[in-house]
Amino acid sequence: MKGTLYLVPAPLGEGTLEAILPQDVRTLANRIDHWVVENAKTARRFLKLYGPERVIAELKMMELNEHSKESELAALLAPLEAGHDVGVISEAGCPGVADPGANLVRLAHRRGIRVVPLVGPSSILLALMAAGASGQRFRFHGYLPVETGPRQERLRELERDSSRFDEAQLFIETPYRNDAMVDAILQACKPATQLTVARDLSCNDELIVSQTLSSWKSQVRPDLKKRPAMFVLYAGR
């Protein structure tokens, strides 16, 4: 009998597991011995929070990150084929969403392996919930272009789609480009468009700012250099 592939959420930043993960999730993760992780060092630190009594060095860890090749995925499923349960951890948040874990999940389905997503924090859904934008229609775009011209063009396109279809447009940015992204949005989009910027969601240092672009221009900008931020652009009704 094949094992089960569990998608195990990780915290989005500093904070206690008890505040963001149900007890059942923590209990289940604490019994899994085989793991697929983005970074073994940070994964061990995270799993130590799950079960301080466990000998973390004895856990079997295989890495899956942006540098992994498609041809390497089958080997990651070998423990499952042998009957062992395997947990997947992203660097932060829910695995399989905007990270390489999705490739492994897709192959697992093809191999007839049961996939179970576990409850935990998702920066995408948390930001959407806090934005006050359309929750009926929304799209997540990952990272937008870095180059000024393509980025401005893309932002104007997202604003048009948001207004036309009454949908929220979500994307993410790295800490050192957060301020530049806000500047780009202020230049490309209309004053009445709403911008929500959220970082450290569900953490002790959580920040959520949601207001029109005209207000963003007139108020002191919050500190956005600490962590990656989720952006929600909304020009709907």
C-alpha positions, 0 to 999 in steps of 0.5 A: 500500500502506498503512503500519503503525501501530506502538504504541511503548512509552515509559519509565514514568520515569527510566532507560535505554532499554536496560534496558526496551526490546529492541534491535529495538524501538529500531531500528524506532522510530528509522526512523519519521518520522511520529508520533502523540503525547500531548505533542509536547515530551515525545515529542521528548525521548523520541525523542532517546533513541532516536536521538541522531543524528536531527534531531528537529525534522524528524519529523512529529508530530500530537497525540492527547490527552484533548482530541482529538475523534473527528472528528479521528482520520481526519486522524491516519491520513492518512499511513498511507493514503499508505503511511507507517508511523506510531508512537504514543507515550503519555506513559508505558508502552504506548499504547492502554492507558488512553489516547486511543491506543485510539480511533486503533487502533480506527479503524485496524482499521476502515480495514484498517490493520495495527496492531503492538504493540511490547514495552515496560513496562506498569505494569498487568502489572508491578504484577500480577506483583509483587503475588502476587495472582491472575494468572488473573483480574484487572480494571483500573479506571483511576481510581476516584471522587474523592468520598469517598462514591462512592469508599468504595462502589466500594472495598467493591464491588471487595473483594467481587468480589475475594473472590467471584471470586478476582480482583485489582482494579487501579486507578491514582491521581495522586501528590497523591491516593496517600496519600488513596487508601491512607487510603480503602482502610484505612477501607473494606476488611477487615484481611486484604485485601492491598494492593499499591502500586507506583510507578516500576516498571522505573525506578531509584526503583522502589517496591513494597509488598505487605502486608495492610491490618492491616500497612499500618496498623501500619507507616510508610507509604512516600513515595507523593507522587513519581509516579502509583501502581498499586494492586492490591487482593486479597481472594481465596483 
